[in-house]
Amino acid sequence: MQGQSEHELPVPAADAPQVTRESILGRWTISTGGGSCDIFLALTKWTGGYRAASRGCSGQAALIWAWDVEGNQVILNNSSGNRFASLYPSGEQRFDGATAMGQPVRLYRYARKP
């Protein structure tokens, strides 16, 4: 996330896996504004896409209520149905992007063990 201009989104890696709703279900850590917290993504239809719930979040991240996939990016929406952030795949189990206000944001989780 370093070295990006304030409103510049990362370019998805050429070999990035296709993003599907099913591939991103479950618990994630979101990092933005110097803090991090948990986000849970479910396939329950919700205003603005599908249901998202946060735990331990403060500021604008606490207002994330919905998510969806558009092309190869993950969209997070706030409780008003407005876009909070757009993120692109940047590694295994990791997405980087920017909030609607131009702040860097990362969504990541550790790979599950079989």
Backbone hydrogen bonds, N-H to C=O, Kabsch-Sander energy under -0.5 kcal/mol:
donor,donor_aa,acceptor,acceptor_aa,energy
4,Q,1,M,-1.0
8,E,5,S,-1.2
9,L,7,H,-0.5
13,A,89,P,-0.8
16,A,13,A,-1.9
20,T,18,Q,-0.5
24,I,20,T,-0.7
24,I,21,R,-1.2
25,L,22,E,-0.8
26,G,41,L,-2.7
28,W,39,I,-2.8
29,T,108,Y,-3.1
30,I,37,C,-2.9
31,S,106,R,-2.8
32,T,35,G,-2.1
33,G,104,P,-0.6
35,G,32,T,-1.7
37,C,30,I,-1.8
38,D,55,R,-2.1
39,I,28,W,-2.9
40,F,53,A,-3.2
41,L,26,G,-2.5
42,A,51,R,-2.6
45,K,43,L,-0.5
46,W,49,G,-2.9
49,G,46,W,-2.4
50,Y,67,W,-2.6
51,R,44,T,-2.7
52,A,65,W,-2.4
53,A,40,F,-2.1
55,R,38,D,-2.5
61,A,58,S,-0.9
62,A,59,G,-1.0
63,L,60,Q,-1.6
64,I,61,A,-1.4
65,W,77,N,-2.2
66,A,77,N,-1.8
67,W,50,Y,-1.9
68,D,75,I,-1.8
70,E,73,Q,-2.4
73,Q,70,E,-1.5
74,V,87,L,-2.7
75,I,68,D,-3.1
76,L,85,A,-2.6
77,N,66,A,-2.9
78,N,82,N,-3.2
79,S,63,L,-1.0
81,G,78,N,-2.1
84,F,76,L,-3.5
85,A,76,L,-1.9
86,S,98,A,-1.9
87,L,74,V,-2.5
88,Y,96,D,-3.0
90,S,94,R,-2.5
91,G,94,R,-1.0
94,R,91,G,-1.6
95,F,107,L,-2.9
96,D,88,Y,-2.4
97,G,105,V,-2.3
98,A,86,S,-1.6
99,T,103,Q,-2.8
100,A,84,F,-2.3
102,G,99,T,-2.1
105,V,97,G,-2.0
106,R,31,S,-2.2
107,L,95,F,-2.8
108,Y,29,T,-2.6
109,R,93,Q,-2.0
